[in-house]
Amino acid sequence: MLETSARLLRLLSLLQTPRDWTGRELAQRLDVDMRTVRRDIDKLRTLGYPVHAVAGAAGYRLGAGAVLPPLLLDDDEAVAVAMGLRTAAGGTIAGIEDSSLRALAKLEQVLPSRLRHRITALQAATVTVPAGTAPVDPETLTAIAAAIRDQHRLRFDYRTHSGSDTHRTTEPHKLVHTGRHWYLIGWDVDRDDWRTYRVDRLQPRIPNGPRFVPREDPGIDPAGFVSHGVTTAPYRYQARITLYVPVEEAADRIPATIGVLEAVDADSCLLHTGSNSLDELAVHTGLFGFRFRVHEPPELVERMRALAKRFTEAVSPG
């Protein structure tokens, strides 16, 4: 039989699994009787862990409490949390940097030496490139997430790409993070259509709007919808270009913030992208380093022909 302290840790580890446990199951796992299980459950509650009795099942479940008790993490979980906190310290959410570093310092203080060595090695070998973008207020993110969860219409002031200020009302659907920016996908009530909004450009109005009945699954891939919305739709010229490489190879060079890739076959893919400048489209496409063919817009085809002639003349003898 395990000693009391070791048994409590084992019991806590079992309860942190997202399921309901009967007293009999816990007694079998811990090799104790039911009375000991009940006594250990009471000790965990005294320590601040909210262990709830499951109605009608004579069982137990670990719930969310009013205070944060100590967490029990295995080795891989501890490394994952530490690296996540380190990444968050240089992230795109305003004010989270200091909180992440404080939490990381507390975690590292109690880690065994074998884990500190693993985390130190990972941190020493890792360099984070700053996002270089406007950070998002964490209260704004949580307000949006709560509106999505509670199915409340979200009313907010919004600054458009052109700099004008508008008022929007949406039925919020999903939050999407591209690595540089946070975006909200929602049904725009006034425009009667799905729209994408940069979260750092919106300011929620309090209180929220009324509850809404979620629409039928729109068939939207949130990541693809945002990628199309920020790389193609807002621009004057929308290009469709065949790249003669597998889509996986193209994705290694072309991030989702540049364009949307669509597999054609094992050796080629389509790139959907956009710009307000034909020269910018031409130069960026040429610099990918792939064989390609431009399908549209026709203005880009003609511009590339003119550029090709100019480059040819530039290297011709005489």
C-alpha positions in Angstrom: 0.0 0.0 0.0 1.3 3.5 -0.8 2.1 5.9 2.0 -0.6 8.6 2.6 1.2 11.5 0.8 2.1 9.3 -2.2 -1.4 7.9 -2.3 -2.9 11.4 -2.3 -0.7 12.4 -5.3 -1.8 9.2 -7.1 -5.4 9.9 -6.3 -5.1 13.4 -7.6 -3.5 12.2 -10.8 -6.4 9.9 -11.4 -9.0 12.6 -10.7 -7.3 14.9 -13.2 -8.2 12.5 -16.0 -11.3 14.0 -17.6 -13.8 11.4 -16.5 -16.0 10.3 -13.6 -14.5 7.8 -11.1 -16.6 5.5 -8.9 -15.3 5.0 -5.4 -14.8 1.3 -6.1 -12.6 2.1 -9.2 -10.5 4.4 -7.1 -10.1 1.9 -4.3 -9.0 -0.8 -6.8 -6.4 1.6 -8.4 -5.0 2.6 -5.0 -5.3 -0.8 -3.4 -7.2 0.5 -0.4 -10.8 0.2 0.9 -13.7 2.5 0.2 -13.4 4.2 3.6 -9.8 5.2 2.9 -10.9 6.6 -0.5 -13.5 8.8 1.2 -11.0 10.0 3.8 -8.4 10.8 1.1 -11.1 12.7 -0.9 -11.8 14.8 2.2 -8.1 15.6 2.6 -7.9 16.8 -1.1 -10.9 19.0 -0.5 -9.2 20.5 2.6 -6.2 21.3 0.5 -8.3 23.2 -1.9 -9.1 20.7 -4.7 -12.8 20.8 -5.7 -13.6 17.1 -5.8 -17.3 16.8 -6.6 -19.6 13.9 -5.9 -21.4 12.7 -9.1 -25.1 12.5 -8.5 -26.6 9.1 -8.9 -23.3 7.4 -9.6 -21.6 7.2 -6.2 -18.6 8.6 -8.0 -16.2 11.6 -8.0 -15.1 14.3 -10.4 -12.5 17.0 -10.1 -14.1 20.4 -10.9 -13.1 24.0 -11.2 -12.5 25.7 -7.9 -12.6 29.3 -6.5 -8.8 29.2 -6.0 -6.0 27.6 -8.0 -4.6 24.7 -6.0 -1.2 23.1 -6.8 -1.1 21.3 -10.2 0.2 17.8 -10.7 2.0 17.5 -14.0 4.0 14.6 -15.5 7.4 15.3 -17.1 6.1 15.9 -20.7 3.3 18.2 -19.4 5.7 20.2 -17.3 8.0 20.7 -20.3 5.1 21.7 -22.6 3.8 24.2 -20.1 7.2 25.8 -19.6 7.8 26.1 -23.3 4.3 27.5 -23.8 4.9 30.1 -21.2 8.3 31.0 -22.7 6.6 31.4 -26.1 3.7 33.5 -24.6 6.3 35.9 -23.1 7.1 37.1 -26.6 3.6 36.7 -28.0 0.9 39.0 -29.5 -1.3 39.5 -26.4 -0.7 42.7 -24.6 0.3 42.5 -21.0 0.8 38.7 -20.9 4.6 38.9 -21.2 5.2 39.7 -17.5 2.6 37.3 -16.3 4.1 34.5 -18.4 7.6 35.1 -17.1 6.3 35.2 -13.4 4.5 31.9 -13.9 7.5 30.4 -15.7 9.8 31.4 -12.8 7.5 29.8 -10.3 7.3 26.6 -12.3 11.1 26.4 -12.8 11.6 26.8 -9.1 9.9 23.5 -8.3 11.0 21.5 -11.3 13.4 18.5 -10.7 16.9 19.0 -12.1 16.3 16.5 -15.0 13.4 18.6 -16.3 15.3 21.9 -15.8 18.1 20.6 -18.0 15.6 19.6 -20.7 13.9 23.0 -20.6 17.2 24.9 -20.5 18.4 23.0 -23.5 15.2 23.8 -25.5 15.3 27.5 -24.5 19.0 27.8 -25.4 18.4 26.3 -28.8 15.3 28.3 -29.6 15.0 31.8 -31.0 11.7 33.6 -31.2 11.2 36.2 -33.9 9.1 39.1 -32.6 5.7 39.4 -34.3 6.2 43.1 -34.9 2.5 43.6 -34.9 0.0 45.5 -32.7 -0.7 43.4 -29.5 -4.2 42.4 -28.6 -5.8 43.3 -25.3 -6.4 40.0 -23.4 -9.7 41.3 -22.0 -10.9 41.8 -25.6 -10.0 38.2 -26.4 -11.8 36.8 -23.4 -14.8 39.0 -24.1 -15.0 37.6 -27.6 -14.5 34.0 -26.5 -17.3 34.4 -23.9 -19.7 35.8 -26.5 -18.9 32.8 -28.8 -19.4 30.4 -25.9 -22.6 32.0 -24.6 -24.0 32.7 -28.1 -24.4 36.5 -27.6 -24.3 39.0 -30.4 -21.1 41.0 -30.2 -21.3 44.8 -30.7 -18.0 46.6 -31.3 -16.4 49.7 -32.7 -14.1 48.8 -35.6 -11.2 50.5 -37.4 -11.0 49.4 -41.0 -7.9 48.8 -43.1 -8.4 52.3 -44.6 -8.5 53.8 -41.2 -12.2 54.7 -41.0 -14.2 53.9 -37.9 -17.4 51.9 -38.0 -19.8 50.2 -35.7 -20.5 46.5 -36.2 -22.8 43.9 -34.8 -22.0 40.2 -35.4 -22.9 36.7 -34.4 -19.4 35.6 -33.4 -18.3 32.2 -34.7 -14.5 31.6 -34.2 -11.2 33.2 -33.2 -8.3 32.5 -35.5 -4.6 33.2 -34.7 -2.2 33.3 -37.7 0.9 33.7 -35.6 1.0 37.5 -36.3 -2.6 38.6 -35.8 -5.8 37.5 -34.1 -9.0 37.4 -36.2 -12.7 37.1 -35.5 -15.0 35.2 -37.9 -18.6 36.2 -37.5 -21.9 36.7 -39.3 -22.2 40.5 -39.9 -25.8 41.3 -39.0 -26.0 44.5 -41.1 -24.2 43.1 -44.1 -25.9 39.8 -44.0 -22.7 37.8 -44.7 -19.7 36.1 -43.1 -16.9 38.6 -42.4 -13.4 38.6 -40.9 -12.2 41.3 -38.4 -8.7 42.0 -37.0 -9.1 41.8 -33.2 -6.5 44.5 -32.5 -8.7 46.9 -34.4 -12.0 46.3 -32.5 -13.3 47.5 -29.2 -16.2 45.6 -27.7 -19.2 47.6 -26.5 -20.8 46.6 -23.2 -23.2 45.0 -22.7 -23.3 42.4 -25.5 -26.3 42.1 -27.8 -29.1 39.5 -27.3 -28.6 35.8 -27.6 -28.7 34.3 -31.0 -29.5 30.8 -32.4 -26.3 29.5 -34.1 -26.6 29.2 -37.9 -26.3 25.9 -39.6 -22.7 24.9 -40.1 -21.5 27.3 -42.7 -19.0 24.8 -44.1 -16.2 27.4 -43.4 -12.7 26.2 -42.7 -11.8 29.0 -40.2 -8.1 29.0 -41.1 -8.7 28.9 -44.8 -11.5 31.6 -44.6 -9.2 34.0 -42.7 -6.3 33.2 -45.0 -8.4 34.0 -48.1 -9.8 37.1 -46.4 -6.5 38.7 -45.5 -4.4 37.6 -48.6 -6.8 37.9 -51.5 -10.2 39.4 -51.0 -9.3 42.9 -49.9 -6.9 43.7 -52.7 -7.4 45.3 -56.1 -5.7 42.4 -58.0 -6.6 38.8 -57.1 -4.3 36.3 -58.6 -4.6 32.6 -59.4 -1.2 31.0 -60.2 -0.2 27.4 -60.8 3.0 26.4 -59.0 4.7 23.3 -60.4 5.7 21.8 -57.0 3.8 19.6 -54.5 1.6 21.6 -52.2 3.7 20.6 -49.2 6.8 22.0 -50.7 5.1 25.2 -51.6 3.7 25.6 -48.1 7.2 25.5 -46.7 8.0 28.7 -48.6 4.6 30.4 -48.7 2.9 31.2 -45.3 -0.8 31.4 -44.9 -0.5 35.1 -44.5 0.7 35.4 -48.1 -1.8 33.2 -49.9 -4.1 30.2 -50.0 -2.6 27.0 -51.5 -4.8 24.3 -53.1 -3.4 20.9 -54.2 -4.0 20.0 -57.9 -2.1 16.8 -58.1 1.1 15.2 -56.7 3.3 17.7 -58.5 1.5 21.0 -58.7 -0.8 23.3 -56.7 -2.7 26.5 -57.1 -1.8 29.7 -55.3 -4.6 32.2 -54.6 -3.1 35.6 -53.5 -3.6 39.3 -54.0 -2.1 42.7 -54.0 -2.7 46.3 -54.9 0.4 46.3 -57.0 1.0 44.2 -60.1 4.8 44.6 -59.7 4.6 43.3 -56.2 2.7 40.2 -57.3 5.2 39.6 -60.2 8.3 40.0 -58.1 7.1 37.9 -55.1 5.9 35.1 -57.3 9.2 35.0 -59.2 11.2 34.9 -55.9 9.4 31.8 -54.6 11.9 29.8 -56.8 9.3 27.6 -58.4 8.2 27.1 -62.0 4.8 28.7 -62.3 2.1 29.9 -64.7 -0.2 32.9 -64.1 -3.9 32.4 -65.0 -5.4 35.6 -63.7 -5.8 38.5 -63.5 -5.1 39.3 -67.2 -3.4 42.6 -66.1 -0.7 40.5 -64.2 -0.1 38.3 -67.3 0.6 41.4 -69.4 2.7 43.0 -66.7 4.9 39.8 -66.5 5.3 39.8 -70.3 6.5 43.4 -70.2 8.9 42.7 -67.3 10.2 39.6 -69.0 11.0 41.6 -72.1 12.7 44.3 -70.0 14.8 41.7 -68.1 15.8 40.0 -71.4 16.9 43.2 -72.9 18.9 44.1 -69.8 21.1 41.0 -70.2 21.2 40.9 -74.0 24.6 41.6 -75.7 25.2 45.1 -77.1 
